[in-house]
């Protein structure tokens, strides 16, 4: 029942957001027409807004009526992707629709691979996911009209392009194993933590990703490490005021102090919509879920699960 209420709330807020965007877009276009003054709103404007609202309600109702993607065949998924392309022209709305369509997907850690070499798991899949796989495959779907295109997108999303190379080499060694590195490297992700919070509300820490641990091993068994500075928003600044300033859709990852000692950047990641609804693949519940962000991040006593957050934009 709680999950249904959350989804209903998400869809309602999505409708309001779309109407606002449509109205603002129409107003901006009118203001740019040479030689015309401000037009007064009348019956035509009201009728247009009503029509836009009805179309938007219809689109979100359509999303809510679909089976989830993990339950469907490739042919059925391709049909839905094609329809999504028509119904959701706004990137943030399409990402939200995709996230709703992924709810209930079973959790499986480390479920993506290269299909050959060291990791023979699929390059792209929708039957199971983990938290990073959920983020990656959703962004792949965001840029695709069918599964073939989504699979191709994974090469750009999850692998680094080396100097003097024109194509992404899909190998375990070349994979972007760390979220913070991905957000710095991939053309389709961008860290926006400091941009949103401001430099006065940022904390920094140095991390050598995949460093050799005291036991002589690395988190990822490859001869690669990278020193980076992670800028994150500490708990004291994760307030209602901050949340209300967030974009309608933003990627979010969670920081734990001390993880730098083992060469780890983030503990978990997902998508946050309307500053409130966190979509993520959780090992604790064993599936993709939507939860209230504040209730997830803070326990009943107000104590946080993590030490901070980083935010990233999906391009």
N, C-alpha and C positions, 0 to 999 in steps of 0.2 A: 504493500500500500504506500509506504514512504517513497519507494523508488518511483511509483507512478505519479505521486504528487510532485516529486522533483522534476520529472520529465515534463509534466503539464506546466509547471512554472517556467521551465526553460523555453518551451514552445511559446508561451504567452509573452515572455520577455523578448523572444526573437521576433515576434510579430510587431511589437511596439518599436523595436530597433529598426526594423525594415521600413515601417511607415515613416519614421523620423528621417532615415537616409533618403528615401524617395522624395519626401517633401523638401528637404534641404537641397537635394540635387536639382529638383525642378526650379526652386527659387534662385539657385546660382545661375542656372541656364538663362532664366528670364532677365536677370540683372546684367547679363553680358550682351544682350541684344542691343546693337547701336540704335540710338534715337528713340528708345522706348523708356518711359518712366516706370515707376512701380505700379504693378497691376493690382487692382483691388480684388480681394477674394470674393467669389460669388458662388452661385449654384454649381457652375462647371467645376470649380476647384473642389468643392465638397463632394461632388459626385466622383471625381477622379480619386480622391483620398479613400472614399468608401470602396471603390473598385479595387484599388491597390490593397486595401486591407483584406478584402474577400479573397483575392488571389493569394496573398501571403498566408492567410489562414488555411486555404486549400493546400498549399505546398507543405506546410508543417503537418497537417493532418495526413497527407500522403506519406510523409516520412514515418509518422507514428503507426501507420497501417501496414508497413512493409515488414516482412520477416527479416531477422538479423542476417548480416552477410555471411557469418560463419555457418549458417544453416542452409545456404543456397548453393546451387550448381554454378559453374563458370558462366553458362549461358544466362542464367537468371541475374547474376551479379553484373554482367555486362549491360543487361537491359536497364538495371537500376542506375548504373553509372551514367549511361546515356541520358536517362531522364533527369538525373541530378544536374547534369550540365545545362539542361534547358531551364530547370526550375530555380536554380540558385546561381545567380551571376556574381553575387558578392562572395569574396573569398572566405570571410569569417563565417558567414552563414552556411556555406557549403561544408566547411570544416566541422561546424557544429552538427550539421545533418549527418555527416559521415560518422562522427563520434556516437551519435544516437544509434545509428545502424550497426555499430560495433558492440553495443551493450550485450553482456552475457557471454562474450567470447571466452572460452576456457583459457586459463593461465598456464603457460609452460615456459619456464626459464630457458633462455638461450636457444630460442626456436628458429633463429635465422642463420643462414650460412651461405656457402658458395656452391653447394651441390656437388663439390668435388674437392680434392685435396684434404686438408685437415678437418674441415667442417662440412659435412655433406647434407646438412639441413637445407631446406629450400631458400633461395634468394629472396623470394616473396611468398607470403602465405597469409590466409585470413582465417584458417580453421582454429588456430591457437595463437597466443601472443604473450609477451611479457611487457613491462612498462615501456622500454625503449622501442621494442618492436611495434607497439601500438602507435607511438609517435611517428616512427619512420613510415610505416605502411599507410597511415592516414594521410601523411603529406604526399606520399606516392600517388594515392588515390585522388587527392586534391588536384593533381596535375594530369590526371588521366581520364580518358573517355572509355577505356576498357582495360582488362587485366594485362594484356600484352604491353600497353603503354606504362602501366603501373610497375610492372616487373622491370622494364627498361629504366624507369625513373630511379629505382633502388640503386643502380650503379652510380648515379650522381649524388644520391643522398647519403650513402653509407660507406663511400670509399674516397680516398684522397687522390687528387690528380697530381701526379708528379711532374716536375719540370721537364720540358721538352717532350711531353707526352700529350697526345690529343684525345685519348680515350682513357676512361677510368678502368684500371685493372682490378678485377674482382678476385681478390685473394684474402685469406685470413690475415696475412701480414699487412695488407694494405687497407684493411677495414678501419673505419673511424670508431674505435672501441669505446671512446670516452665522450660523454655528452658535452662537456665544456670545450673539448678540442673540436668536436663536430660543429658547435655553434660559432667557432672562430674560423673554421676551414671551409665548410660547405657553403655553396652559393645560395642554398635554400633555407638557411637558418642564420639568425643574427641575434647576438646577445643585446638586450635592451635594458638591462637592470639599472645601470647608472643613469641612462637617459630618462627612465621613468621615475626613479626614486630621488635622483639628485645626488651629487657627490658628497653632500653632508650627511646622507643617510646610508652610506655604503661602508662596508667593512671589507678589508682585503686580506687574502692569505696566499702564500706561495705554495704551490703544489708541483712536485715532480711526478707527473703522470707515469704510472707503471714502473716506478722506481724499484730497485732491488730491495726487498724487505729484509729484516734481520735474519730470517730463516734462509736467505740466499735465493729466494724465488721471487717472481714477479706475479702480479695479479693476472696478467695476460702473458702467456708463454711465447713472447716474441722479443727479439732483440731491438727494442724501441722504447724510448722514454722522452718526455718533453716537459720542460719547466714552463709553467704558466702562472699568472696571477689571477686568481678568482676573485671577482668583485660580487659581493652578495649583500642582501638586505637582512640585517640581524633582526631577531625577534622583537626588540624594543620598537622597531619602526614598522612592524607588520600590524597596522592599525586599520580601522574602518576608513579613515581618511585616505590611506595609501590604496586600499582595495578599490575605493570608489574612483580613483584616478586611473585605474588600469584600462587598457583597451578592451573592447568587447570580447576579443579572443586573444589569448596569449599562452605561449608555452611556459611551463613552470617546472623547476627542478629543485630538489631539497638538499640542503647542506647539513653535514654533521661535522662539528669540530673534532679534530683528531684523526679524521680519515686521511689527511695528508701524510700521516706517518706511514701509511701503506700504499701511497701513490694513487689514492682514489679521489675523484672529484665530487660526485653527487651520489646520493643514496637511491633516488627515485625521481620519476618525471611523469608528466601528463599534460593535459590542456585545461585551462581555466577560462570559463565563459561567464560573461556578465558579472565578473568580480566575485562570483559566488559558487558556481557549479564546477566541481573538479571531476573530470573524466580521466580515469586511469585504470591500468591493468594491475590488479593487486594480488599478490601471492597469498595474503591473509585470507581473502574471500574466494580466491581461486578463479576469478573472472574479471572482465572489464565492468566497472561500475561507475555510477555518478553519485557523488556525495556532496554535502555542503562543505565548502572548503574550511571554514572556521571550525566546524565540528570535527573535521578530520585532523586539522593541524593542532588544535588545542583540545586537551581533555576537559572533563567536567569541572576540574579545579582551575582550569585556565593555563595549565602547564603545557608547553609546546613539545611536540614529538621530535622536532629538529631544531637546528641552531640558526637557520636562515633559509632564504630562497634566492634563486636566480630566475630571471625572466628572459624569454627569447621569443623573437618574432619568426613567423613562418612566411617565407616569400613564395 
